[in-house]
Every structure is written in C-alpha cells, then in structure tokens.
C-alpha cells in the first residue's frame, strides 16, 4: 500500500515538518572542565549549595556555570542537562 492516499484530504508525509537536532558534544559546545564537573553533579540531582560545597566555590559561581551550561547546551532544564550528561558520559562524580 502506498504511503499517500489520493482520497485523503490531507497529504500524508513520512517525515515530520520540523527538524530535531541534538545538542553539540561537549568539545564542540565549548564546555570547560569546571562546567563538566558542575554538569556531572547536576545529573546526580545535587543542589547548587551541595555543588558549591563539594567544589569549594560560591553558590553564585555554580549558578553562573549553570547559566553557561544552559546557553552552550541549549537547555536549562535539569532533566535535559542530565540526559545530555548521560549521552556524552559526563555523569561521573569524583
């Protein structure tokens, strides 16, 4: 059976009308080592306060890293950042 039906009022297309692109890998996104440290901890559900204490930096600095990650990766959602970290294997906390 063909993919399109000439009797149908709406044309059937096998491809969506939009394009979904994956965020760039860390090397292309320009993530720093410290941003990767912060990202790994975000992926484990750590709060900004916990990250700051573990890395010996201020909460404001952690939040700046979060803002940079959001800009570079294209999302500020912790769930999507976690997915990014797992996809590119940045989810290991030392």
C-alpha positions as CSV (number, residue, x, y, z in Angstrom):
1,X,0.0,0.0,0.0
2,X,1.4,3.4,-0.9
3,X,2.3,5.9,1.8
4,X,-0.1,8.6,0.5
5,X,-3.8,8.2,-0.2
6,X,-5.1,10.3,-3.0
7,X,-8.6,10.2,-1.5
8,X,-7.4,11.7,1.8
9,X,-8.0,15.4,2.1
10,X,-4.7,15.8,4.0
11,X,-1.4,14.6,2.4
12,X,0.4,12.0,4.5
13,X,4.1,12.6,4.9
14,X,6.5,10.1,6.4
15,X,8.8,12.9,7.7
16,X,7.8,15.4,10.4
17,X,7.6,19.1,9.2
18,X,10.3,20.0,11.7
19,X,13.8,19.0,12.3
20,X,15.0,17.9,15.7
21,X,18.7,18.4,16.3
22,X,20.8,17.1,19.1
23,X,22.9,19.5,21.2
24,X,26.6,19.6,20.2
25,X,29.0,17.3,22.0
26,X,31.0,18.9,24.9
27,X,34.1,19.6,22.7
28,X,32.0,21.5,20.2
29,X,29.9,23.2,22.8
30,X,33.0,24.6,24.4
31,X,32.3,23.2,27.9
32,X,35.1,23.9,30.4
33,X,36.3,21.2,32.8
34,X,34.6,23.0,35.7
35,X,31.3,23.2,33.7
36,X,31.6,19.4,33.2
37,X,32.2,19.0,37.0
38,X,29.0,21.0,37.7
39,X,27.1,19.2,35.0
40,X,28.0,15.8,36.4
41,X,26.7,16.8,39.8
42,X,23.5,18.3,38.3
43,X,22.9,14.9,36.7
44,X,23.1,13.3,40.1
45,X,20.5,15.6,41.5
46,X,22.8,17.8,43.5
47,X,21.6,21.3,44.5
48,X,23.6,24.4,43.8
49,X,24.6,24.6,47.5
50,X,25.8,20.9,47.5
51,X,27.8,21.5,44.3
52,X,29.4,24.7,45.8
53,X,30.4,23.0,49.0
54,X,31.9,20.0,47.1
55,X,33.9,22.1,44.7
56,X,34.9,24.8,47.1
57,X,33.2,27.6,45.1
58,X,30.3,30.0,45.8
59,X,26.7,29.3,45.0
60,X,26.8,32.3,42.7
61,X,29.6,30.7,40.8
62,X,27.7,27.5,40.5
63,X,24.7,29.4,39.2
64,X,26.9,31.1,36.6
65,X,28.2,27.7,35.5
66,X,24.5,26.6,35.2
67,X,23.7,29.7,33.1
68,X,26.7,29.0,30.8
69,X,25.7,25.3,30.5
70,X,22.1,26.4,29.6
71,X,23.5,28.7,26.9
72,X,26.0,26.3,25.5
73,X,23.9,23.1,25.6
74,X,20.6,24.8,24.7
75,X,18.5,24.0,27.8
76,X,18.3,25.0,31.4
77,X,16.1,22.0,32.4
78,X,17.9,19.8,34.9
79,X,16.3,16.7,33.3
80,X,17.6,17.7,29.9
81,X,21.0,18.6,31.3
82,X,21.0,15.1,32.9
83,X,20.2,13.5,29.6
84,X,23.0,15.4,27.9
85,X,25.4,14.4,30.6
86,X,24.5,10.7,30.3
87,X,24.6,10.8,26.5
88,X,28.1,12.3,26.5
89,X,29.2,10.3,29.6
90,X,29.8,13.4,31.7
91,X,27.9,11.9,34.6
92,X,30.8,10.6,36.7
93,X,31.4,12.4,40.0
94,X,34.8,12.0,41.6
